[in-house]
Amino acid sequence: MPSLSTDIVVNQLSIKEECKPVVKYSEWVPIIVPVPKKYGKVRMCVDYRDLNKASPKDNFLLPHIDTLVDNMAGYSLLTFMDGFSEYN
């Protein structure tokens, strides 16, 4: 990097030669998959399936748009604050 000193950027760890590095990936880290494209370019794709499995499930379902529209019957004005904060 031209603007940073290599003393700051480069970090060297002293590792014993007889020790092998341990590779363990967390279950919530998404997997980056390079996909080759035509003409030699590479597209970087992210696989979020493991992240979705590791994240907690939400027991509260989002309302359907039909329900929201039906609940607006009789009202003449819906403000952004009403829609964002679910005020009646």
C-alpha positions as CSV (number, residue, x, y, z in Angstrom):
1,M,0.0,0.0,0.0
2,P,1.6,3.3,-1.0
3,S,0.1,5.4,1.8
4,L,0.7,3.1,4.8
5,S,4.0,2.0,6.3
6,T,4.5,-1.8,6.0
7,D,5.5,-1.8,9.7
8,I,1.9,-0.9,10.5
9,V,0.1,-3.1,7.9
10,V,2.1,-6.3,8.0
11,N,1.8,-8.5,11.1
12,Q,4.1,-11.4,11.6
13,L,3.4,-14.1,14.1
14,S,6.1,-16.3,15.4
15,I,4.8,-19.9,14.8
16,K,6.6,-23.0,15.8
17,E,7.5,-25.1,12.7
18,E,6.2,-28.4,14.3
19,C,2.7,-26.9,14.9
20,K,0.1,-27.0,12.2
21,P,-2.4,-24.2,11.9
22,V,-5.9,-25.0,13.1
23,V,-8.6,-24.1,10.5
24,K,-12.0,-23.9,12.0
25,Y,-14.7,-21.8,10.4
26,S,-17.6,-20.4,12.4
27,E,-21.0,-21.6,11.4
28,W,-22.3,-18.1,10.9
29,V,-19.6,-16.9,8.5
30,P,-21.0,-16.8,4.9
31,I,-19.1,-18.8,2.3
32,I,-17.6,-16.7,-0.6
33,V,-17.8,-18.7,-3.8
34,P,-15.8,-17.5,-6.9
35,V,-17.8,-18.3,-10.1
36,P,-15.9,-18.1,-13.4
37,K,-17.8,-16.2,-16.1
38,K,-17.4,-16.1,-19.8
39,Y,-14.4,-14.2,-21.1
40,G,-12.2,-15.1,-18.1
41,K,-13.8,-12.8,-15.5
42,V,-14.7,-14.1,-12.0
43,R,-18.0,-13.2,-10.2
44,M,-17.8,-13.3,-6.4
45,C,-21.0,-14.9,-4.9
46,V,-21.9,-15.3,-1.3
47,D,-23.6,-18.4,0.0
48,Y,-25.8,-17.4,3.0
49,R,-27.5,-20.8,3.5
50,D,-25.3,-21.7,6.6
51,L,-25.8,-18.2,8.0
52,N,-29.6,-18.6,7.6
53,K,-29.4,-22.0,9.5
54,A,-27.4,-20.4,12.3
55,S,-29.5,-17.3,12.8
56,P,-32.4,-17.5,15.3
57,K,-35.9,-17.9,13.8
58,D,-38.4,-15.1,14.4
59,N,-41.7,-16.3,15.7
60,F,-43.5,-13.1,14.7
61,L,-44.7,-13.1,11.1
62,L,-44.9,-10.0,9.1
63,P,-48.5,-8.9,8.2
64,H,-49.7,-9.4,4.6
65,I,-50.3,-6.4,2.5
66,D,-54.0,-7.3,2.2
67,T,-54.3,-7.1,6.0
68,L,-52.6,-3.7,6.1
69,V,-54.8,-2.3,3.3
70,D,-58.0,-3.7,4.9
71,N,-57.1,-2.2,8.2
72,M,-56.8,1.2,6.5
73,A,-60.5,1.3,5.6
74,G,-62.2,4.4,7.0
75,Y,-59.0,6.4,7.4
76,S,-58.2,9.3,5.0
77,L,-54.5,9.7,5.8
78,L,-51.5,7.3,6.4
79,T,-48.3,9.1,7.4
80,F,-44.8,7.6,7.2
81,M,-44.7,7.6,11.0
82,D,-47.9,5.6,11.1
83,G,-46.6,3.0,8.7
84,F,-43.2,2.8,10.3
85,S,-44.2,2.7,13.9
86,E,-47.5,0.9,13.4
87,Y,-49.6,3.5,15.2
88,N,-53.3,3.3,14.9
